[in-house]
């Protein structure tokens, strides 16, 4: 009888991909982005506040670096494990539907990009023309950051 834990696939996925919209500003607060888009972010960082790696509360850390900019991030909302890039992008674009004008306004004065982080040995990074059209309507670029899961210590994101 097979007694392998049900979570084994999640613990050792074939690949992991996350996709998010990032609005990186020097001066505007993440709260202004939230108000403008009407969407609650997945993550914010504030200029001058301590960085808090690994989800740790910054008050528990000593001698940490300070954030040099403000960042507003909206994740796709899908699990990272075994969810392909195409599905991740569709989910993010669905969350941004109707927000094209607001995102384009932010792109005029801030760095705005759809960022994809892939952790795999053989990534499949294909976009459909429809996905590219929808991203173009937002006025953003696609940044893909690849990490080799076969090399321990090289997955610092």
GROMACS elastic network, one bead per residue, 0.5 to 0.9 nm:
[ bonds ]
;  ai    aj funct       b0    kb
    2     5     6  0.89636   500
    3     6     6  0.87035   500
    4     7     6  0.85146   500
    4     8     6  0.72274   500
    5     8     6  0.56492   500
    5     9     6  0.89105   500
    6     9     6  0.74328   500
    6    10     6  0.85742   500
    7    10     6  0.53005   500
    7    11     6  0.62474   500
    7    12     6  0.87679   500
    8    11     6  0.50190   500
    8    12     6  0.61468   500
    8    13     6  0.80413   500
    9    12     6  0.52371   500
    9    13     6  0.51676   500
    9    14     6  0.79759   500
    9    81     6  0.83381   500
    9    82     6  0.88121   500
   10    13     6  0.53484   500
   10    81     6  0.63399   500
   10    82     6  0.83877   500
   11    81     6  0.87854   500
   12    15     6  0.83511   500
   12    81     6  0.85465   500
   13    16     6  0.68355   500
   13    81     6  0.56058   500
   13    82     6  0.61633   500
   13   120     6  0.88242   500
   14    81     6  0.74647   500
   14    82     6  0.62310   500
   14   119     6  0.88943   500
   14   120     6  0.67805   500
   14   121     6  0.82030   500
   15    80     6  0.80594   500
   15    81     6  0.59753   500
   15    82     6  0.54356   500
   15    83     6  0.79690   500
   15    84     6  0.85107   500
   15   118     6  0.73763   500
   15   119     6  0.56230   500
   15   121     6  0.74178   500
   15   122     6  0.82827   500
   15   123     6  0.77444   500
   15   149     6  0.84258   500
   16    79     6  0.84211   500
   16    82     6  0.57884   500
   16    83     6  0.69985   500
   16    84     6  0.81579   500
   16   117     6  0.80225   500
   16   118     6  0.57335   500
   16   120     6  0.63692   500
   17    79     6  0.83118   500
   17    81     6  0.67213   500
   17    82     6  0.75044   500
   17    83     6  0.66499   500
   17    84     6  0.67947   500
   17    85     6  0.64391   500
   17    88     6  0.76729   500
   17   116     6  0.68493   500
   17   117     6  0.54959   500
   17   119     6  0.61559   500
   17   120     6  0.82145   500
   18    75     6  0.74353   500
   18    76     6  0.73070   500
   18    77     6  0.89088   500
   18    78     6  0.79236   500
   18    79     6  0.77493   500
   18    80     6  0.53120   500
   18    81     6  0.86542   500
   18    83     6  0.84698   500
   18    85     6  0.77322   500
   18    88     6  0.68172   500
   18    89     6  0.89493   500
   18   115     6  0.80955   500
   18   116     6  0.56147   500
   18   117     6  0.52350   500
   18   118     6  0.66202   500
   18   119     6  0.88769   500
   19    74     6  0.85980   500
   19    75     6  0.59553   500
   19    76     6  0.57110   500
   19    77     6  0.87282   500
   19    78     6  0.88067   500
   19    80     6  0.86414   500
   19    85     6  0.75901   500
   19    88     6  0.58863   500
   19    89     6  0.64051   500
   19    91     6  0.89758   500
   19    92     6  0.71730   500
   19   114     6  0.68803   500
   19   115     6  0.55821   500
   19   117     6  0.64760   500
   19   118     6  0.87631   500
   19   144     6  0.89145   500
   20    42     6  0.88427   500
   20    73     6  0.63906   500
   20    74     6  0.52675   500
   20    76     6  0.57210   500
   20    77     6  0.88223   500
   20    88     6  0.86036   500
   20    89     6  0.81964   500
   20    92     6  0.67286   500
   20   113     6  0.82522   500
   20   114     6  0.55729   500
   20   115     6  0.53490   500
   20   116     6  0.66183   500
   20   117     6  0.88414   500
   21    72     6  0.81365   500
   21    73     6  0.56073   500
   21    74     6  0.51917   500
   21    75     6  0.65552   500
   21    76     6  0.82057   500
   21    92     6  0.75811   500
   21   112     6  0.72706   500
   21   113     6  0.58022   500
   21   115     6  0.62124   500
   21   116     6  0.89638   500
   21   140     6  0.87608   500
   22    71     6  0.68396   500
   22    72     6  0.57804   500
   22    74     6  0.66558   500
   22    75     6  0.86927   500
   22   111     6  0.78584   500
   22   112     6  0.56617   500
   22   113     6  0.54631   500
   22   114     6  0.62256   500
   22   115     6  0.68754   500
   23    30     6  0.85061   500
   23    33     6  0.80574   500
   23    70     6  0.82792   500
   23    71     6  0.57567   500
   23    72     6  0.51363   500
   23    73     6  0.64074   500
   23    74     6  0.88575   500
   23   103     6  0.86061   500
   23   106     6  0.73779   500
   23   107     6  0.78308   500
   23   110     6  0.66140   500
   23   111     6  0.59001   500
   23   113     6  0.68155   500
   23   114     6  0.89622   500
   24    30     6  0.89119   500
   24    69     6  0.70425   500
   24    70     6  0.58906   500
   24    72     6  0.64748   500
   24    73     6  0.84673   500
   24   110     6  0.58127   500
   24   111     6  0.50907   500
   24   112     6  0.62811   500
   24   113     6  0.85991   500
   25    28     6  0.58580   500
   25    29     6  0.75859   500
   25    30     6  0.82500   500
   25    69     6  0.61416   500
   25    70     6  0.51157   500
   25    71     6  0.61743   500
   25    72     6  0.82618   500
   25   106     6  0.87807   500
   25   109     6  0.77130   500
   25   110     6  0.50022   500
   25   111     6  0.66078   500
   25   112     6  0.86403   500
   26    29     6  0.82880   500
   26    47     6  0.74111   500
   26    68     6  0.77958   500
   26    70     6  0.57054   500
   26    71     6  0.84237   500
   26   110     6  0.75682   500
   27    47     6  0.83479   500
   27    69     6  0.76376   500
   27    70     6  0.71960   500
   28    31     6  0.82453   500
   28    32     6  0.65799   500
   28    33     6  0.77704   500
   28    70     6  0.71518   500
   28   110     6  0.88122   500
   29    32     6  0.53510   500
   29    33     6  0.69208   500
   29    46     6  0.72055   500
   29    47     6  0.85309   500
   29    70     6  0.62706   500
   29    71     6  0.81671   500
   29    72     6  0.85319   500
   30    33     6  0.50773   500
   30    34     6  0.62950   500
   30    35     6  0.86830   500
   30    41     6  0.86426   500
   30    44     6  0.62980   500
   30    45     6  0.75511   500
   30    46     6  0.72706   500
   30    70     6  0.63862   500
   30    71     6  0.63664   500
   30    72     6  0.53409   500
   30    73     6  0.89231   500
   31    34     6  0.50176   500
   31    35     6  0.61478   500
   31    36     6  0.85188   500
   31    44     6  0.87975   500
   31    72     6  0.84868   500
   32    35     6  0.51199   500
   32    36     6  0.60441   500
   32    37     6  0.85969   500
   33    36     6  0.50553   500
   33    37     6  0.60573   500
   33    38     6  0.81288   500
   33    39     6  0.85564   500
   33    41     6  0.89331   500
   33    72     6  0.70673   500
   33   102     6  0.89653   500
   33   106     6  0.80205   500
   34    37     6  0.53608   500
   34    38     6  0.55424   500
   34    39     6  0.56267   500
   34    40     6  0.59193   500
   34    41     6  0.68280   500
   34    72     6  0.79980   500
   35    38     6  0.51826   500
   35    39     6  0.74754   500
   35    40     6  0.86009   500
   36    39     6  0.82465   500
   36   102     6  0.66454   500
   36   103     6  0.88025   500
   37    40     6  0.83985   500
   37    96     6  0.86374   500
   37    99     6  0.64299   500
   37   102     6  0.61439   500
   37   103     6  0.74498   500
   38    99     6  0.86761   500
   39    74     6  0.83512   500
   39    95     6  0.84974   500
   39    96     6  0.85103   500
   40    43     6  0.89100   500
   40    74     6  0.77885   500
   41    44     6  0.68902   500
   41    72     6  0.64316   500
   41    73     6  0.56079   500
   41    75     6  0.77504   500
   42    72     6  0.79042   500
   42    73     6  0.56623   500
   42    75     6  0.58221   500
   42    77     6  0.86388   500
   43    71     6  0.78455   500
   43    72     6  0.61441   500
   43    73     6  0.51268   500
   43    74     6  0.68318   500
   43    75     6  0.82931   500
   44    70     6  0.72884   500
   44    71     6  0.53464   500
   44    73     6  0.61932   500
   45    49     6  0.75177   500
   45    50     6  0.88474   500
   45    51     6  0.78601   500
   45    67     6  0.69278   500
   45    69     6  0.74728   500
   45    70     6  0.53846   500
   45    71     6  0.50256   500
   45    72     6  0.68472   500
   45    73     6  0.88460   500
   46    49     6  0.56527   500
   46    50     6  0.84533   500
   46    66     6  0.89305   500
   46    67     6  0.63527   500
   46    68     6  0.79469   500
   46    69     6  0.62807   500
   46    71     6  0.66397   500
   46    72     6  0.88648   500
   47    50     6  0.85318   500
   47    66     6  0.72967   500
   47    68     6  0.50675   500
   47    71     6  0.82966   500
   48    51     6  0.89544   500
   48    66     6  0.52956   500
   48    67     6  0.52697   500
   48    68     6  0.62217   500
   48    69     6  0.75018   500
   48    70     6  0.87491   500
   49    58     6  0.85708   500
   49    65     6  0.84614   500
   49    66     6  0.52980   500
   49    67     6  0.55984   500
   49    68     6  0.83875   500
   50    58     6  0.60845   500
   50    59     6  0.85727   500
   50    61     6  0.87616   500
   50    63     6  0.89707   500
   50    64     6  0.60846   500
   50    65     6  0.57318   500
   50    67     6  0.59339   500
   51    58     6  0.66698   500
   51    64     6  0.63663   500
   51    65     6  0.57652   500
   51    66     6  0.55021   500
   51    67     6  0.57229   500
   52    55     6  0.62605   500
   52    56     6  0.55078   500
   52    57     6  0.60416   500
   52    59     6  0.86843   500
   52    60     6  0.89180   500
   52    61     6  0.75819   500
   52    64     6  0.77233   500
   52    65     6  0.86982   500
   53    56     6  0.59950   500
   53    57     6  0.84145   500
   53    58     6  0.83051   500
   54    57     6  0.89131   500
   55    58     6  0.87355   500
   56    59     6  0.83999   500
   56    60     6  0.70846   500
   56    61     6  0.78089   500
   57    60     6  0.57360   500
   57    61     6  0.73806   500
   58    61     6  0.53974   500
   58    62     6  0.82234   500
   58    64     6  0.80889   500
   59    62     6  0.77649   500
   61    64     6  0.63985   500
   65    68     6  0.88765   500
   67    70     6  0.74758   500
   74    77     6  0.83208   500
   74    92     6  0.78673   500
   74    95     6  0.87294   500
   75    78     6  0.79768   500
   75    88     6  0.89278   500
   75    91     6  0.89367   500
   75    92     6  0.66710   500
   76    79     6  0.85639   500
   76    88     6  0.58283   500
   76    89     6  0.69645   500
   76    90     6  0.81300   500
   76    91     6  0.52930   500
   76    93     6  0.79293   500
   76    94     6  0.86612   500
   76    95     6  0.74038   500
   77    80     6  0.89889   500
   77    88     6  0.80685   500
   77    91     6  0.70440   500
   77    92     6  0.73134   500
   77    95     6  0.87749   500
   78    81     6  0.88907   500
   78    83     6  0.74241   500
   78    87     6  0.83566   500
   78    88     6  0.64815   500
   78    91     6  0.72133   500
   78    92     6  0.87505   500
   79    82     6  0.78320   500
   79    83     6  0.66191   500
   79    88     6  0.86593   500
   80    83     6  0.59494   500
   80    84     6  0.85458   500
   80    88     6  0.84642   500
   80   118     6  0.88411   500
   81    84     6  0.86142   500
   83    86     6  0.83767   500
   83    87     6  0.65792   500
   83    88     6  0.67673   500
   84    87     6  0.54741   500
   84    88     6  0.63201   500
   84    89     6  0.87794   500
   84   124     6  0.77726   500
   84   125     6  0.83423   500
   85    88     6  0.50008   500
   85    89     6  0.60912   500
   85    90     6  0.85402   500
   85   116     6  0.78697   500
   85   118     6  0.84107   500
   85   124     6  0.74946   500
   85   125     6  0.62570   500
   85   126     6  0.73061   500
   85   127     6  0.79090   500
   86    89     6  0.52582   500
   86    90     6  0.61827   500
   86    91     6  0.86684   500
   86   125     6  0.78497   500
   86   126     6  0.68972   500
   86   127     6  0.62098   500
   86   128     6  0.77318   500
   86   131     6  0.81313   500
   87    90     6  0.50894   500
   87    91     6  0.61567   500
   87    92     6  0.86629   500
   88    91     6  0.52474   500
   88    92     6  0.63180   500
   88    93     6  0.86770   500
   88   116     6  0.88243   500
   89    92     6  0.51049   500
   89    93     6  0.60191   500
   89    94     6  0.84230   500
   89   114     6  0.85940   500
   89   116     6  0.86635   500
   89   127     6  0.84741   500
   89   131     6  0.72816   500
   90    93     6  0.51335   500
   90    94     6  0.60169   500
   90    95     6  0.86516   500
   90   131     6  0.70288   500
   91    94     6  0.51018   500
   91    95     6  0.63927   500
   91    96     6  0.88623   500
   92    95     6  0.51076   500
   92    96     6  0.64434   500
   92    97     6  0.87968   500
   92   114     6  0.88999   500
   93    97     6  0.60582   500
   93   131     6  0.79634   500
   93   134     6  0.71313   500
   93   135     6  0.75484   500
   94    97     6  0.51368   500
   94    98     6  0.88890   500
   95    98     6  0.87579   500
   95    99     6  0.87383   500
   96    99     6  0.53381   500
   96   100     6  0.72103   500
   96   103     6  0.86693   500
   96   138     6  0.86669   500
   97   100     6  0.70237   500
   97   134     6  0.87913   500
   98   101     6  0.78444   500
   98   102     6  0.88111   500
   99   102     6  0.54209   500
   99   103     6  0.61876   500
   99   104     6  0.86269   500
   99   138     6  0.78056   500
  100   103     6  0.52411   500
  100   104     6  0.60865   500
  100   105     6  0.86474   500
  100   134     6  0.87782   500
  100   135     6  0.89422   500
  100   137     6  0.61431   500
  100   139     6  0.78843   500
  101   104     6  0.51363   500
  101   105     6  0.62484   500
  101   106     6  0.88439   500
  101   137     6  0.84153   500
  101   138     6  0.71637   500
  102   105     6  0.51458   500
  102   106     6  0.65066   500
  102   107     6  0.87819   500
  102   138     6  0.84162   500
  103   106     6  0.51732   500
  103   107     6  0.62494   500
  103   108     6  0.89583   500
  103   112     6  0.78818   500
  103   138     6  0.58305   500
  103   139     6  0.73513   500
  103   140     6  0.82461   500
  104   108     6  0.65863   500
  104   112     6  0.85436   500
  104   137     6  0.80915   500
  104   138     6  0.55889   500
  104   139     6  0.54211   500
  104   140     6  0.77205   500
  105   108     6  0.54131   500
  105   109     6  0.74701   500
  105   110     6  0.89455   500
  106   109     6  0.57328   500
  106   110     6  0.58151   500
  106   111     6  0.79848   500
  106   112     6  0.70771   500
  107   110     6  0.52312   500
  107   111     6  0.60454   500
  107   112     6  0.52128   500
  107   113     6  0.84033   500
  107   138     6  0.85793   500
  107   139     6  0.68383   500
  107   140     6  0.71354   500
  108   111     6  0.81525   500
  108   112     6  0.86880   500
  109   112     6  0.88883   500
  111   140     6  0.87091   500
  112   139     6  0.82021   500
  112   140     6  0.58264   500
  112   141     6  0.73580   500
  113   139     6  0.85123   500
  113   142     6  0.58233   500
  113   143     6  0.67098   500
  114   135     6  0.80683   500
  114   140     6  0.65060   500
  114   141     6  0.60379   500
  114   143     6  0.61474   500
  114   144     6  0.85244   500
  115   141     6  0.82253   500
  115   142     6  0.57413   500
  115   144     6  0.58728   500
  115   145     6  0.76010   500
  116   142     6  0.73031   500
  116   143     6  0.59629   500
  116   145     6  0.61205   500
  116   146     6  0.83395   500
  117   143     6  0.83384   500
  117   144     6  0.58302   500
  117   146     6  0.60081   500
  117   147     6  0.76461   500
  117   157     6  0.83195   500
  118   123     6  0.71700   500
  118   125     6  0.89941   500
  118   144     6  0.73601   500
  118   145     6  0.63025   500
  118   147     6  0.61500   500
  118   148     6  0.85777   500
  119   122     6  0.89088   500
  119   123     6  0.78972   500
  119   145     6  0.87380   500
  119   146     6  0.62295   500
  119   148     6  0.61324   500
  119   149     6  0.58767   500
  119   155     6  0.79728   500
  120   123     6  0.58331   500
  120   146     6  0.78513   500
  120   147     6  0.68025   500
  120   148     6  0.59473   500
  120   149     6  0.55123   500
  120   150     6  0.80779   500
  121   147     6  0.83443   500
  121   148     6  0.59157   500
  121   149     6  0.61147   500
  121   150     6  0.67574   500
  122   148     6  0.88227   500
  123   146     6  0.83261   500
  125   144     6  0.87842   500
  127   130     6  0.81117   500
  127   131     6  0.61283   500
  127   132     6  0.66447   500
  128   131     6  0.52078   500
  128   132     6  0.63890   500
  128   133     6  0.86591   500
  129   132     6  0.50632   500
  129   133     6  0.60719   500
  129   134     6  0.86196   500
  130   133     6  0.50248   500
  130   134     6  0.61888   500
  130   135     6  0.86123   500
  131   134     6  0.51318   500
  131   135     6  0.61652   500
  131   136     6  0.85067   500
  132   135     6  0.50789   500
  132   136     6  0.60093   500
  132   137     6  0.85678   500
  133   137     6  0.61876   500
  133   138     6  0.88063   500
  134   137     6  0.50487   500
  134   138     6  0.66272   500
  134   139     6  0.89310   500
  135   138     6  0.51217   500
  135   139     6  0.64701   500
  135   140     6  0.60521   500
  135   141     6  0.74492   500
  135   142     6  0.82115   500
  136   140     6  0.62365   500
  136   141     6  0.78524   500
  137   140     6  0.79978   500
  138   141     6  0.89929   500
  147   150     6  0.89199   500
  147   151     6  0.86698   500
  147   154     6  0.69219   500
  147   155     6  0.58022   500
  147   156     6  0.85186   500
  147   157     6  0.83996   500
  148   151     6  0.58089   500
  148   152     6  0.82909   500
  148   154     6  0.69060   500
  148   155     6  0.70395   500
  149   152     6  0.68305   500
  149   154     6  0.77738   500
  149   155     6  0.70284   500
  150   154     6  0.87884   500
  151   154     6  0.58359   500
  151   155     6  0.78299   500
  152   155     6  0.68947   500
  153   156     6  0.69498   500
  154   157     6  0.87580   500
